[in-house]
Amino acid sequence: MFITRHQPGTKLEALDTVLFCGHEPVSQFIGKVESVFVVPALDPTQRFNNTWTHAGILVDKNVLPLECLEEGKLYLYESILCGTIMNIYEYSKILPVDHEIDPKYGFHIGPQIREWVPVIEEVLGDVAVFKLDKRERARLLHPTNIEKTRAQILEFYDGHKDWGYPLNPLPQFAAASQDLYLALTAMKTTFETFIATLSKNLPESVAAKLQLAPTREIFCSELVAKLYSDLNVLGFSEDRPPKKRFIHSSEFTPLDLEVMEALNGQCTYVKLCGKMLLDYEQDPDGSCVRSIDKELQKCAFPYLSVPNEGWAPVRNNILPLDATPSGYTPEGDPVYISRALIGKSLSVGYTTRKGIMKAGWEGAELNIAYDHEVFVIKEGVKSQYEWVKVGKLMPGFVPSLAIVAGCDEVGKPFYIARARIVEAGCFDLGALAIGRVSPKLGGARFLHQGKEIALSGEYEVLSRKVHFLERFLLYFGAQNYLVILLAILFYVMGTLRVHEHFLQWLVPGLGGVKT
């Protein structure tokens, strides 16, 4: 059974990381890029909670001794836009406490410090805090180290307070894709070469205007990562690198922060589905968090409502002893029906004999080495299940008693699909692939050669036993209504023994009608 990772009763402290999941167009773009490029590059042993779109870090006067901060109060240190641009676009009403806003412009963009509680009350999306590892916190705040820690944070703050926010955050996301990084690097090199060549043929006064000044801007998650790097936090510095090094270690996305070892992946939600979870009775300054009630859990985590019957855990890559395969790879290796939490969705895929699950995500193949579940049909109930064929004329349709195995992030169900996939020109059996199917998808999705492929028909769906007429409909399609009506007619006639009554009427001496 899958549970939420929310940690109620947790006390929020300075140096904890804060991650946001926004819904405005910029956040949707960041989330999409993360989903496509960052998720497939994550360590397969690390589960993540969401495709986060913004990041910040909690500070207080104890760790950052600025005059503008009040004692005992939490603040959010972040790189962001706040205020109103040209009296037209208002991104946030919560202004920084460490920067004076020029009335002429009405906004500030870049690193800044804002009050914690008003920021959380204003945002519309989900917000979660990830606690800094206890050992790291103890090291940084130990009486023998606290002055050094304060000096390092203050030096970092002073060195970045006048920096801006990148209008093009793609380089941060390029850390997850070698191809994307090389493409951006090539584009930048070509552009710089073009400017340099052009400048040679222009007057000096004109050429000077074309020179590219070094940029001093920092993305929100990069600010958090660089501060942790200066503090020599585990996984963020060259002296203490992560177990799995990023392609470009200096650039982090908000999602990269969640799975870092020093943050443990332990999620404490402070806002969920628009509901505040800060416990003001315990602490008016917003350092305490309440538990999530059942109604809010159903809204925020729809996977909690997915049935658990028949599912058994796979822990430490060890399959249950009574697990039986339902398909096989092109090489003939058995595979098992499985499901796992990927972000907020409960996705369906297959698990190999080694206990590694494979699932489709944004058209790519994900390897999942953390705990998940496989579907186990006990010996005594196997006769209650069957694979129902779905034809090309009924794409996305599933039997009425199909097994609900998972759901997407908004709760739309996923069912278990199976199909034979054979390479063109090959004469072997190919693979008997396991995947997921949903009316929302308009068909089934299967993994093949490291990618996710779609089938609009000619696949099977795992279901409890259904009536033969339903199987007939799913395979031949509603367009064949005449055939189906005839089948129903013959079925009804057979049930009522109409043919026997007809024969008795036609040939009276044939004998009585059997009863």
Secondary structure, 3 states (H helix, E strand, C coil): CCCCCCCCCCECCCCCEEEEECCCHHHHHHHHHHHHHHHHHCCCCCCCCCCCCEEEEEECCCCCCCCCCCCCCCEEEEEEEEEEECCCEEEECCCCCCCCCCCCCCEEEEEEEEEHHHHHHHCCCEEEEECCCHHHHHHHHCCCCHHHHHHHHHHHHHHHCCCECCCCCHHHHHHHCHHHHHHHHHHHHHHHHHHHHHHHCCCHHHHHHHCCCCCCECCHHHHHHHHHHHCCCCCCCCCCCCCCCCCCCCCCCHHHHHCCHHHCCCEEEEEECCEECECCCCCCCCCEECCCCHHHHHHHCHHHHCCCCCEEEEECCECCCCCCCCEECCCCCEEEEEEEEECCEEEEEEECCCCCEEEEECCEEEEECCCEEEECCCHHHHHHEEEEEECCCCCCCCCCCECEEEECCCCCEEEEEEEEECCCCCCCCCEEEEEEEECCCCEEEEEECCEEEEECCCEEEEEECCCHHHHHHHHHCHHHHHHHHHHHHHHHHHHHCHHHHHHHHHCHHHCCCCC
